[in-house]
């Protein structure tokens, strides 16, 4: 592999991992990583685009909804993992509300992840902002990085690797084949939360955490804050990625069912009790978990992996 090609690949893998990590931990309400990402992207954007951005005071951040600024260029930047058009609109509205247009002549929004559209329907209200060109997402950032010289790419990679800590894991996880990644996912799927009958569950809190963990594992490759397998989006076989997405949504449905009964008071997390209003509810939990196991077994069958047992 040519040096330039390898540099671009390594940079892409690092940024993909960060995007996936921020997404899953953001959903799980670990917002510290979002805050740390602001510092990371401050340095990265300065390196890639030649800005001189600084991280704004967080008291100002909370009121004005911008995170970084280059005073000399008159540029304001927001860093966010929320990719909805409503979030873009809210940022523009607050930018106007706080009169920031008098200090910053342009606004850019950096999305940690992939944009969900062109954001052409947002109302700019006089802000110098274009929903296509002023939104930087994972794809456009990498495209701009690819234009750099080999020396500049090396500098960017060095910066990224100085900021991102994988703990005991390495970037090689993202280089695993689809078969290797699927086998690793199977290891985590082979767990009591998907196999023990509901009436034998001894910790409802642990059950909820296990299902949430499996959701994050498939979507982002994360387990207890560490990258252990490549995310679903990085599978080379798109058909296989689509099958895993079915499992991901089945697990989400199981978690939604669980949370509904927690909210109703039928499942008590603090006192570890379960008193369903309808006697057949336990069977519903078992049936859904069996469907998850059966579906995953169909996915792994062509790879000759061991079959996950049903709830017994």
C-alpha positions as CSV (number, residue, x, y, z in Angstrom):
1,X,0.0,0.0,0.0
2,X,1.3,3.5,-0.9
3,X,2.2,5.7,2.1
4,X,-0.4,8.4,1.1
5,X,-3.1,5.8,0.7
6,X,-2.3,4.3,4.1
7,X,-2.3,7.7,5.8
8,X,-5.8,8.5,4.3
9,X,-7.1,5.1,5.4
10,X,-5.8,5.5,8.9
11,X,-7.2,9.0,9.3
12,X,-10.6,7.8,7.9
13,X,-10.7,4.9,10.4
14,X,-9.9,7.1,13.3
15,X,-12.6,9.7,12.4
16,X,-15.1,6.9,11.8
17,X,-14.5,5.4,15.2
18,X,-14.8,8.8,16.9
19,X,-18.1,9.5,15.1
20,X,-19.5,6.2,16.1
21,X,-18.3,6.5,19.7
22,X,-19.8,10.0,20.1
23,X,-23.1,8.8,18.6
24,X,-23.6,5.8,20.9
25,X,-22.3,7.5,24.1
26,X,-24.4,10.6,23.2
27,X,-27.5,8.4,23.1
28,X,-26.5,6.9,26.4
29,X,-26.1,10.5,27.8
30,X,-22.3,10.4,28.2
31,X,-21.9,14.0,27.1
32,X,-18.4,14.5,28.4
33,X,-17.1,12.9,25.2
34,X,-19.0,15.6,23.2
35,X,-17.3,18.3,25.2
36,X,-13.9,16.7,24.7
37,X,-14.6,16.4,21.0
38,X,-14.8,20.2,20.8
39,X,-11.2,20.5,21.8
40,X,-10.2,17.8,19.4
41,X,-12.0,19.4,16.4
42,X,-10.6,22.8,17.4
43,X,-7.2,21.5,16.7
44,X,-8.2,19.4,13.7
45,X,-10.1,22.2,11.9
46,X,-7.2,24.6,12.5
47,X,-4.8,22.1,10.9
48,X,-7.0,21.2,7.9
49,X,-8.4,24.6,7.0
50,X,-5.7,26.9,8.5
51,X,-8.1,28.5,11.0
52,X,-7.1,29.9,14.3
53,X,-10.1,28.7,16.3
54,X,-10.3,28.8,20.1
55,X,-12.7,27.0,22.4
56,X,-15.2,29.5,23.8
57,X,-16.1,29.7,27.5
58,X,-18.8,27.2,28.3
59,X,-21.0,29.8,30.0
60,X,-21.1,31.5,26.6
61,X,-21.6,28.2,24.9
62,X,-24.7,27.4,26.8
63,X,-26.4,30.7,25.9
64,X,-25.1,31.3,22.4
65,X,-24.9,27.8,21.0
66,X,-21.5,28.2,19.4
67,X,-18.4,26.4,20.5
68,X,-15.4,27.6,18.6
69,X,-14.4,31.0,17.1
70,X,-11.7,32.6,15.0
71,X,-11.8,36.2,15.9
72,X,-9.6,37.4,13.1
73,X,-11.6,35.6,10.4
74,X,-14.9,36.5,12.1
75,X,-15.8,32.8,12.0
76,X,-18.0,30.9,14.5
77,X,-18.3,27.1,14.6
78,X,-20.7,24.8,16.4
79,X,-19.6,21.2,17.0
80,X,-22.5,18.8,17.5
81,X,-23.5,15.2,17.1
82,X,-27.2,16.2,16.6
83,X,-27.7,16.1,12.8
84,X,-31.3,17.0,12.6
85,X,-32.5,20.0,10.6
86,X,-34.2,21.2,13.8
87,X,-30.9,21.5,15.5
88,X,-29.4,23.5,12.6
89,X,-32.3,25.8,12.8
90,X,-32.1,26.2,16.6
91,X,-28.4,27.2,16.2
92,X,-29.2,29.8,13.5
93,X,-32.0,31.2,15.7
94,X,-29.8,31.6,18.7
95,X,-27.0,33.1,16.6
96,X,-29.5,35.8,15.6
97,X,-31.1,36.1,19.1
98,X,-27.7,36.8,20.7
99,X,-26.6,39.3,18.0
100,X,-23.6,37.3,17.1
101,X,-23.8,38.4,13.5
102,X,-22.2,41.7,14.6
103,X,-19.1,39.9,15.7
104,X,-18.9,36.9,13.4
105,X,-19.5,37.3,9.7
106,X,-19.9,33.6,9.0
107,X,-21.1,30.5,10.8
108,X,-20.2,26.9,10.2
109,X,-21.6,23.8,11.8
110,X,-19.5,20.7,12.2
111,X,-21.5,17.5,12.5
112,X,-19.8,14.5,14.2
113,X,-21.1,11.9,11.8
114,X,-23.0,12.0,8.5
115,X,-25.3,14.8,7.5
116,X,-29.0,13.9,7.0
117,X,-29.7,16.2,4.1
118,X,-28.8,19.5,2.4
119,X,-30.6,21.5,5.1
120,X,-32.0,23.7,2.4
121,X,-35.2,24.4,4.3
122,X,-33.6,26.1,7.3
123,X,-34.3,29.8,7.6
124,X,-31.1,31.8,7.8
125,X,-32.7,35.1,9.0
126,X,-29.8,37.1,7.5
127,X,-27.0,34.9,8.8
128,X,-24.2,34.2,6.3
129,X,-24.9,30.5,6.2
130,X,-25.5,27.9,3.5
131,X,-26.9,24.5,4.4
132,X,-24.8,22.8,1.8
133,X,-21.4,24.5,2.0
134,X,-21.3,25.6,5.7
135,X,-22.2,22.2,7.2
136,X,-19.0,20.1,7.6
137,X,-19.7,16.4,8.2
138,X,-17.7,13.3,8.3
139,X,-17.7,12.8,4.5
140,X,-16.8,16.4,3.5
141,X,-14.1,16.7,6.2
142,X,-12.4,13.5,4.9
143,X,-12.8,14.8,1.3
144,X,-11.0,18.0,2.2
145,X,-8.3,16.1,4.1
146,X,-7.7,13.9,1.0
147,X,-6.6,17.0,-0.9
148,X,-3.6,17.5,1.4
149,X,0.0,16.6,0.6
150,X,1.5,13.5,2.1
151,X,3.5,15.6,4.6
152,X,0.3,17.4,5.7
153,X,-1.5,14.1,6.0
154,X,1.2,12.8,8.3
155,X,0.8,15.9,10.4
156,X,-3.0,15.4,10.6
157,X,-2.6,11.7,11.5
158,X,-0.1,12.6,14.2
159,X,-2.5,15.2,15.7
160,X,-5.4,12.7,15.6
161,X,-3.4,9.9,17.3
162,X,-2.2,12.3,20.0
163,X,-5.9,13.1,20.9
164,X,-7.6,9.7,20.5
165,X,-7.0,7.1,23.2
166,X,-8.3,3.6,22.5
167,X,-7.3,2.2,25.8
168,X,-6.4,-1.4,25.4
169,X,-7.8,-1.7,21.8
170,X,-6.1,-0.7,18.6
171,X,-7.2,0.6,15.2
172,X,-6.6,-2.9,13.9
173,X,-10.1,-3.8,15.1
174,X,-11.4,-1.7,12.3
175,X,-9.3,-3.7,9.8
176,X,-10.9,-7.1,10.7
177,X,-12.7,-9.0,8.1
178,X,-16.5,-9.1,8.2
179,X,-16.3,-12.8,9.3
180,X,-13.9,-11.9,12.2
181,X,-16.2,-9.0,13.3
182,X,-19.3,-11.2,13.1
183,X,-17.6,-13.9,15.3
184,X,-16.7,-11.2,17.8
185,X,-20.2,-9.9,17.9
186,X,-21.5,-13.5,18.4
187,X,-19.3,-13.8,21.5
188,X,-21.1,-10.9,23.2
189,X,-24.5,-12.1,22.0
190,X,-24.0,-15.4,23.7
191,X,-25.1,-14.1,27.1
192,X,-27.7,-14.7,29.9
193,X,-29.7,-11.6,29.0
194,X,-30.7,-13.4,25.7
195,X,-31.0,-16.9,27.1
196,X,-32.3,-17.1,30.6
197,X,-36.1,-17.4,31.0
198,X,-37.6,-14.2,32.3
199,X,-38.7,-15.7,35.6
200,X,-35.1,-16.6,36.3
201,X,-33.7,-13.1,35.8
202,X,-31.8,-12.2,39.0
203,X,-31.0,-8.5,38.1
204,X,-33.3,-6.4,36.1
205,X,-30.9,-3.5,36.1
206,X,-28.1,-5.7,34.7
207,X,-30.5,-7.0,32.0
208,X,-31.2,-3.5,30.8
209,X,-27.6,-2.6,30.8
210,X,-26.7,-5.8,28.8
211,X,-29.3,-5.0,26.1
212,X,-28.1,-1.4,25.9
213,X,-24.5,-2.7,25.6
214,X,-25.4,-5.0,22.7
215,X,-27.2,-2.1,20.9
216,X,-24.0,0.0,21.2
217,X,-21.8,-3.0,20.2
218,X,-23.6,-3.6,16.9
219,X,-24.1,0.1,16.0
220,X,-20.8,1.5,17.1
221,X,-18.5,-1.4,17.9
222,X,-18.3,-0.2,21.5
223,X,-18.4,-2.2,24.7
224,X,-18.1,-0.5,28.1
225,X,-16.5,2.5,26.5
226,X,-13.9,0.6,24.4
227,X,-13.8,-0.2,20.7
228,X,-13.9,-4.0,20.5
229,X,-15.3,-4.6,17.0
230,X,-15.8,-2.6,13.8
231,X,-19.1,-0.7,13.7
232,X,-22.0,-2.0,11.5
233,X,-21.4,0.8,9.1
234,X,-17.9,-0.4,8.4
235,X,-18.8,-3.9,7.2
236,X,-17.8,-4.4,3.6
237,X,-20.8,-6.6,2.8
238,X,-23.7,-4.2,2.7
239,X,-26.2,-7.0,2.8
240,X,-24.6,-8.3,6.0
241,X,-24.6,-4.8,7.4
242,X,-28.4,-4.6,6.6
243,X,-29.0,-7.9,8.4
244,X,-27.1,-6.7,11.5
245,X,-29.3,-3.6,11.4
246,X,-32.3,-5.8,11.8
247,X,-30.8,-7.4,14.9
248,X,-29.9,-3.9,16.1
249,X,-33.6,-2.8,15.8
250,X,-34.8,-6.0,17.4
251,X,-32.6,-5.2,20.4
252,X,-33.9,-1.7,20.5
253,X,-37.5,-3.0,20.5
254,X,-36.6,-5.3,23.4
255,X,-35.1,-2.3,25.3
256,X,-38.2,-0.2,24.6
257,X,-40.4,-3.0,26.0
258,X,-38.3,-3.3,29.1
259,X,-38.3,0.5,29.6
260,X,-42.1,0.7,29.2
261,X,-42.5,-1.8,32.1
262,X,-40.0,0.0,34.2
263,X,-41.9,3.3,33.7
264,X,-45.2,1.6,34.5
265,X,-43.7,0.4,37.8
266,X,-44.1,-3.3,37.0
267,X,-40.3,-3.7,36.9
268,X,-38.5,-2.1,39.9
269,X,-34.9,-1.5,39.3
270,X,-34.1,-0.2,42.9
271,X,-35.7,-3.2,44.7
272,X,-35.2,-5.7,41.8
273,X,-38.8,-6.7,41.6
274,X,-41.1,-7.7,38.8
275,X,-44.9,-7.9,39.0
276,X,-46.4,-7.8,35.5
277,X,-50.1,-6.8,35.3
278,X,-50.6,-9.4,32.5
279,X,-49.2,-12.9,33.2
280,X,-48.3,-13.4,29.5
281,X,-45.8,-10.6,29.6
282,X,-43.0,-12.8,30.6
283,X,-43.6,-15.0,27.6
284,X,-43.5,-11.9,25.4
285,X,-40.0,-11.1,26.6
286,X,-38.9,-14.7,26.0
287,X,-40.5,-14.8,22.5
288,X,-38.8,-11.6,21.5
289,X,-35.4,-12.8,22.7
290,X,-35.9,-16.1,20.8
291,X,-36.6,-14.1,17.7
292,X,-33.4,-12.1,18.2
293,X,-31.4,-15.3,18.6
294,X,-33.0,-17.0,15.6
295,X,-32.4,-14.0,13.4
296,X,-28.8,-13.7,14.4
297,X,-28.3,-17.5,13.9
298,X,-29.5,-17.0,10.3
299,X,-26.9,-14.3,9.8
300,X,-24.1,-16.4,11.1
301,X,-25.1,-19.7,9.4
302,X,-23.0,-19.1,6.2
303,X,-20.0,-18.5,8.4
304,X,-20.3,-21.8,10.3
305,X,-20.5,-20.1,13.7
306,X,-22.0,-21.9,16.7
307,X,-25.7,-21.5,17.1
308,X,-27.0,-19.2,19.9
309,X,-29.4,-21.2,22.1
310,X,-32.9,-20.0,22.7
311,X,-34.4,-19.0,26.0
312,X,-34.7,-22.3,27.9
